[in-house]
């Protein structure tokens, strides 16, 4: 049975999530404090973590940032903050997805299933040794390591998956909706802001000049293209 940690200070919302998740076959722990939530996340084993942004103790962004330093695990923000800047900050700190309150419980379950299944598929991949090389950039699909000019580049699971998808399909143009559907799934629930944020993060890690990218090009009005 998959286990989920809910870090949410509003007990009514947390219990509503827990009850619905339990009915869907998940085990759920609730923590209402950022500091305690971080310790529980780091010291116990979970398949996915749901984090609110406004928490006593460490706030949600601090919790996500600290978790990302230690481990790769699907992280979903559930917050009342609905502005694009909040979504961009949350995703920039390492969250995989952002859901705005009030939210559909069916949507939450759909996103949870999608993130867990994709994470397990990546983690359990047994692909043979292969190096995808484009100039100074190398992607080792067996070890799932990325390097630029021989120096390892640390990436989250989602960043790696998005980069690999684009690099495996060089010179093809993909719009945000296509990339969200291909990488995150559940297109009907998609928020393509997350695609743009992850592209920006990848560029900062692999591009010599992120403002004038050589690898991942933006074609305004069309989408993104990986230049081989």
N, C-alpha and C positions, 0 to 999 in steps of 0.2 A: 504494500500500500504506500502510495506517495505521501510524503510529509511536507507540509507547508507552514511557514512561519508568517504570522500577521503582526506587524508592528504598527499599532494604531491606538491613539490615545482616547478616541471616542468608543467607549465600551459597547454602545448600542450598535454602531457600525461594525465593529470587530466581531461581535457575536452573530450578527446577521451574516457576515461573510463566512464565519466558522460553520454555522448551521447549514448553509447552502453547500459549502464545500464538503462537509461530512456526508450530506445526502448524495453528493456526486462521487463518493468513494475515496475522499482524501482524509488524512489525519491532519489536524490543525492545532498549532500552539498559538496563543495570543500573548503579546507583551505590549504594555501601554507606555513604555518609557524608552527613549532612544538609546541610552547607555546600556540598559538591561537587554534591549533588543539586539544590540551589536554583540554583546557577550554571548548571548544565546546562539546567534547566527554563526559565530566563530567557533564555538565549543561543541555544537551539536550538528547532526547531519540532516540537511533539508534538501528537497528537490527544487524548491522555489521559495522566494521571499517576497512578500507584499509590504511596501513601506509607505506610510503617510509622510508628508513633508513637515507638517507642523507638529512637533513632538516635544514633550518635556525632556530635559537633558540634551543630548545630542539631537540636532534636527535631522530630518530625513536625508538631506544631501550629505551631511557628515557621516551618517551611518552607511550610506551607499559607497561613499568614497573609501571608508575604512574596510568595508567588505571586499571591494574590488582590489585592494592592495594584497589581500590574502588568498582569494579564491575566485574561481569562475563558477557562477551559479546564476540562473535566470532571476532577474530582479524587476519587479513591476511597481511603479509608483501609482498610488491611488490617492488623489488629492482634490481639494475643493478649488485650488488655484487653477484657473483655466486659460490664463494668458499664454501666448506663444513663448514668451521669454522664460516662463516657469518650465514649460515643456523642454525648451532648448537647454536650460540649465540642468534639469534632471537627467536628461539623456546624455548631456555632456559629462556629468559626474559618473556615468557608467550604468545607468538604468537601461534595461532592454525595451521597456514600454512605459507608456504614461496613460492612465485612465482618469478622467475627470468625474468628480462627484457632482450630482448624483449619477450613478451608473447602473447599467443593467447587470443583474447577477448572471444572466445567461452569457452576456458579453465577457464578463470576468472569467467564467469557466472556459469559454472558447479560447481566450487568450492564454490562460494557464496551460491548457492542453497543448496548444500550439508551441509555446515556448519550451515546455518540458520535452515534448517529442523531438523537436529540432535539436535541442541541446544533447539529448541522448544519442541521436543519430550522428551528430558530430563527434561526440566523445567515444562512441563505439565503432567509429569507422575503421575498417581494416584495409584501407586502400594501399596499394603497392607503392614503393618508393618512387616518387616522381618529383622533379624540380620544374616548376614553371618559372621561366626567366624572361624578364623584359628589362634590358639595360642593366642598371645597377640593382634592380629589384629582383629578389628570388623568393619563391614560395615553395616550401617543402610540404607536399600534401600528405606525406606519411607521418612526419613529426608535427605537422601543423605549425611550423615556424616560418616567420617572415624575416628577411634580412635586406638591408640596403647598404651597398658597398661593403659587404661582409660583416656588418654589425647587426646583431639581432634587434628586432623591433617588437616590443611587447604589445599585443593586441588582445582585446576582449574576444570572446567567442563570436559575437555578432559582427564585430569589425572584421575578423578574419573571414567569416563566411561571406560577407558582402564583397570584400576585396577579391576573394577566390572566384566568386561568381563572375565579377566583371573581368578579371584577368583571364578566365577560362573562355570568355566570349569577346575577344578583342575586336575593336573597331565596329562593334554593334551598339546601337543606341537604345537605351532602356529608359522609359519615363519612371517617375517616382512610384506611380501606382503599380507598374509591373514589378519593380524591385521590391516593394512592400509585399506584394502577393507572393513572390518567389521566395523571399527570405523570412518573412514574418508569418505569412499565411493569414487565413480568415479575412479575406479582402474586404468583406462587408463591414468589418469593424475598424478598418485601417485609418491611421492618421499618418500621412506621408511626411509630416514634420520630422519624424524619427529618421527617415532616409537621409534628408539633407544634413541633419546633425551628425550622423555616422559618417557620411562622406567627408564632412569638414574634419572630423577627428582623424580619419584615415589619412587625409592629405597632410595634416600636420606631422604625421609620423613617417610618411614615405616620400614626400615631395621636398625637393631642395628649396623651392619657393612656393609655398601653399597658395599664395595669391595668384600665381601664374603656373598652375599645375601642368606637369608634363605627362603624367599618367592618366589621371581621371579628369576628363574634360567636361565642362558644363556646356551643353548646347541649349541656349535659352529658348524656351517654348517647346523643346523636344525631350530633353532628359540628360543622361550622362553617357559618356563613351570612354572606354579604356583604350588608350592609344598604344599599339604595340610597336 
